Amino acid sequence: MSAKLQDIHDTLLDAFGPQHWWPGDTPFEIMIGAVLTQNTAWTNVQRAIDNLKSENLLSMDAFAAMEVGTLAEFIRPSGYYNQKAARLKGLIHHIISNHGDLQTFLEQDTATLREELLSLKGIGPETADSITLYAAGKPTFVVDTYTHRIFSRHNLIAEEDDYHEIQTMFMDNLAEDVPLYNQYHALIVRLGKEYCKKSKPLCDDCPLKDF
């Protein structure tokens, strides 16, 4: 399994090249994007982030000072904006109240950081792992809908496997390496969007057709 997973990564990297993912200029921006991308396309998230940037509001202090309704209007393009605004306000309040600043929060060990994120309302495994991997730079593998679709279609996981089971398969069979986890997840997303589509997969042209 280890060799096959590495071969899949290498094949995708040859096909697509480095993905430079997750987009964001700072750990704070990456963290905000990880929450905003729930149940929406990244293009919508980018519009919401651009709204915040245009008013110089993409900071812990600005988020702490903003009313939840004001924040909701800025992030409206991301969808579910009232819900996401409340989640973001809760996340920022938790960090400031318990750690003082974002750096201290993100510098916790991997397991502690992930567990703390999962304890917060509206933060599920994918969002927690995205923040842990991309904002904190800690080794945890992000699993998403594309991961489940691609690897179940290749019979490497069962259709009924849950998030933890899929994540364990990757982390037990790959080196514990942040850049590898980062790149692998990004390549999976690229493959899912362009080839391994939900209803009409382009199997004949897929970079993984030999697998």
N, C-alpha and C positions, 0 to 999 in steps of 0.2 A: 504493500500500500504506500509506503514512504516514497519508493522510487516512482510509482505511478503519479502520485500527487505532485512530486517535483517535476516530472516530465510534462504534466499538464501546465504547470506554471511556466516552464521554459518555452513550451510551444506557444502559449498565449503571449509571452513577452516578445518572442520572435515575430509574431503576427502583428502586434499592436505597438510595441515599444513601451518605454516608461510612461506612466500615466500621470505622474505628479499630482497625486490625489492624497489628501483632501484639500480642496481649494480654500484658502484663507490666509490672511497676512499675519494673524496672531493666534495663540491658543484660545483666546476669548472668542474671536470670530469663528473659529472652528467649532467650539463648544456650542455657540448659538446656532450655527448652521446644522449641527447634529440634531438639535431639537426641532428646528424649523422644517427639516426634510421629512419628518414623519408624515406619511400619507400624502405626499405631493412630489412633483418633479423638481429636480434641482434648479431648473430655469426659474421657477416660481420663488424658490428660496433666494436665489441671487437677486431678484427684484426687491425682495424684502430687505436683504442686507444692504443693497444699494440705497434704499430709502433711509436706513439708519446712518449709513456712512455720509450721506449728503448733508445730514444735520449734525454730524460729529457726535453721534450718540452710541457708537459701538465701543462702550467701555463699562466696566463694573460700576463706576460712580454714576454714570448717566442712567444705567438700568435701575440702580437702586433708587435714584431720585424720581424716575418717571412713574406716573400713575399707570396702573395696569390698562386702563382704557386708552391712554395715549399710546402706549406700546402696541396695543392691539391694532391701532390704525396704521402704524408704521409697518407692521408685519402682515397686513391684510393680504398681500399677494400670495402668501404661503398657504392660505386656506386654514380653516379651523383656528382663526387668528385669536379669538377670545380665549379659547382653551390653551393655545400655545403661549399666549401672553401670560396667563396665570401660571403655567408651568415654569416659564423662564423667570418670572418674579420669585417663585418659590425656590428655584435653584440658586439664584443670586442671593436671596435672603439667607439661605442655608449656608452658603459659602462664607459670606461676610460674618454671620453670627457665630459660626463654629471654627472658622480658620483665619478670618481677617482679610485674606487676599487670595486671589486665584492661584498664584504660584505655590503657596503653602498647601492648598487643597490638592493640586495636581502632583505634588512631590511625594504624596503618600505612596506606600507600596501598592503594587498592582491589585492584590486581592482586597485590601482595605478600601481603596478608591472605588473599585467596581461595586463592592457591597454597599458602600455609602450612596453611590449614585442610584443603585437599584432600590434603595429604601425611600427614594423621593417620588412623589406623586407624578405620574406621567412619564417616568423614565424606565423604559423596558430594557431587555438585554442588548438589543441592537444599538440603541442610543447610548447606553452605558459603555458598551465596548467601543463604539465610535469615538466617544470622548476620551476613553482610556488610551486607545491606540493613537489617535490622530492629534489630540490636544495635549495629552500627557506624555506621549511617546513611550508607552509601556506595552509589553508583549501580550496582547490578547487578540484572538482572531475574531473578526466581525463576520457574522452570518446574516444574510438577508434573503429576500425572496428569490433573487437570481441564483444564489448558492444552492438553495434547496432544489430549484427547478433543474439546473444544469447537472448537478451531481446525482440526482435521482434518475434523470433520463439516461445517465451513463451507468446506472446500476451500482454506484459507489456508496450510496446511502439508500435506506428504505423510504418510501413515500411518507410513512408515518413517523419518521425520526423527528425528534423535537430539536429546538435550538441548541440545547446543551449537548445532545448526542452528536450533532453535526460539528459543533465547535470542537468537541473532544477529539473527533476523528482527525481534524486538521492539526490540532496542537500536539497530539500524541505522535504524529507521523512527520512533522516538519520541525526543523531547527527552531528554537525559541529566538526569533530574530524579528525585531520591529520593522526594518525595511522590507523584509520578505513578506510579513503579514500585510503590511501596507500595500505593497505592489500587487500581491495575490488578490486581495479583495477588490482593488481597483480594476484589475484585469477581468475578474468575474463579472463585475458590473458592466464593463464594456462589452463582453461577450453576450451577456443577457440582453442588453439593449439592441445590439446590432444583428445577432444571429439566433440565439436561443430564446426566441420570442414566445410568449405565452400561447398564442393561438396558431400562428403560422411560422414555426421555426425553419430557418434556412439551413437545413442539415447538410445539403450537398456542397455548400460553400463554406461551411463552418471550419474554423481552424482546428477544431477537435474531431473532425469527421473520422480520422484514423483511430480514434480511441473508442 
